[in-house]
């Protein structure tokens, strides 16, 4: 059975983002989720209070333990936190999983605006992880920080995606949720061309963990053998409905309804 996703990311105790959101997403879409924890964060819908990194050697050991037993059909990376953690992750993947598709969500800043990466992580992503990624999924601000390009329009999303492919990624899904407008547009840039996905923007504060959720949904589709464009289309639809049906928990940026595909008809 395909659909095994190894998640490499930080923990969010509030359940809206990070590994908790990733596991919910993979499960709701019919995949099997395993996880290697990179950081223990203290956060809720109002912001990140602190982050406590896991030792790089322990991150590597978690990755290897999963791969040598359960295996994986896709690997999703979210919050790395520290440069040395990123080096350990890259080394482990090159050694143990060179042929497994990698979906990289270059987490640098939380939805709340709090930093989730040290100053060395962007360069590490460009040097070690983007070049081995099947698809990288930055939002507009992350794309700007990784490419140096202004990202304020759909054309800019595409230009940033092209730049990331030039840095070695096989594909880039550059997300426009942080841009202004009545519609949210996301650009999937591949070696074969560009596809722009367009959805009505929802008036809501329930956006905690949207980036984590989208990347994990894409990873699940890839793990299940879907073509990338189909995996992305399903992932975007999944996130849109998860936002629309969000439970309204918390006093800040609330969590999504990750379980909506499992609801009774």
Secondary structure as the mmCIF struct_conf table of DSSP 4:
data_model
#
loop_
_struct_conf.conf_type_id
_struct_conf.id
_struct_conf.beg_label_comp_id
_struct_conf.beg_label_asym_id
_struct_conf.beg_label_seq_id
_struct_conf.end_label_comp_id
_struct_conf.end_label_asym_id
_struct_conf.end_label_seq_id
STRN STRN1 UNK A 4 UNK A 12
TURN_TY1_P TURN_TY1_P1 UNK A 13 UNK A 14
BEND BEND1 UNK A 15 UNK A 17
HELX_RH_AL_P HELX_RH_AL_P1 UNK A 18 UNK A 28
TURN_TY1_P TURN_TY1_P2 UNK A 29 UNK A 30
STRN STRN2 UNK A 32 UNK A 44
TURN_TY1_P TURN_TY1_P3 UNK A 45 UNK A 46
STRN STRN3 UNK A 47 UNK A 53
HELX_LH_PP_P HELX_LH_PP_P1 UNK A 54 UNK A 55
HELX_RH_AL_P HELX_RH_AL_P2 UNK A 56 UNK A 67
TURN_TY1_P TURN_TY1_P4 UNK A 68 UNK A 70
BEND BEND2 UNK A 73 UNK A 73
STRN STRN4 UNK A 74 UNK A 77
BEND BEND3 UNK A 82 UNK A 82
HELX_RH_AL_P HELX_RH_AL_P3 UNK A 83 UNK A 96
TURN_TY1_P TURN_TY1_P5 UNK A 98 UNK A 99
BEND BEND4 UNK A 100 UNK A 100
STRN STRN5 UNK A 101 UNK A 104
STRN STRN6 UNK A 109 UNK A 109
TURN_TY1_P TURN_TY1_P6 UNK A 111 UNK A 112
BEND BEND5 UNK A 113 UNK A 113
STRN STRN7 UNK A 115 UNK A 115
BEND BEND6 UNK A 117 UNK A 117
TURN_TY1_P TURN_TY1_P7 UNK A 119 UNK A 120
HELX_RH_AL_P HELX_RH_AL_P4 UNK A 121 UNK A 124
HELX_RH_PI_P HELX_RH_PI_P1 UNK A 125 UNK A 129
HELX_RH_3T_P HELX_RH_3T_P1 UNK A 130 UNK A 132
BEND BEND7 UNK A 134 UNK A 134
STRN STRN8 UNK A 135 UNK A 136
STRN STRN9 UNK A 139 UNK A 139
HELX_RH_AL_P HELX_RH_AL_P5 UNK A 140 UNK A 147
BEND BEND8 UNK A 153 UNK A 153
HELX_RH_AL_P HELX_RH_AL_P6 UNK A 154 UNK A 166
TURN_TY1_P TURN_TY1_P8 UNK A 167 UNK A 168
BEND BEND9 UNK A 170 UNK A 170
STRN STRN10 UNK A 171 UNK A 175
TURN_TY1_P TURN_TY1_P9 UNK A 177 UNK A 178
BEND BEND10 UNK A 179 UNK A 179
BEND BEND11 UNK A 181 UNK A 182
STRN STRN11 UNK A 183 UNK A 190
TURN_TY1_P TURN_TY1_P10 UNK A 191 UNK A 192
STRN STRN12 UNK A 193 UNK A 200
HELX_LH_PP_P HELX_LH_PP_P2 UNK A 201 UNK A 202
BEND BEND12 UNK A 205 UNK A 205
TURN_TY1_P TURN_TY1_P11 UNK A 208 UNK A 209
HELX_RH_AL_P HELX_RH_AL_P7 UNK A 210 UNK A 223
TURN_TY1_P TURN_TY1_P12 UNK A 224 UNK A 225
HELX_RH_AL_P HELX_RH_AL_P8 UNK A 228 UNK A 244
TURN_TY1_P TURN_TY1_P13 UNK A 245 UNK A 245
BEND BEND13 UNK A 250 UNK A 253
HELX_LH_PP_P HELX_LH_PP_P3 UNK A 254 UNK A 256
TURN_TY1_P TURN_TY1_P14 UNK A 258 UNK A 259
HELX_RH_3T_P HELX_RH_3T_P2 UNK A 260 UNK A 262
BEND BEND14 UNK A 263 UNK A 263
#
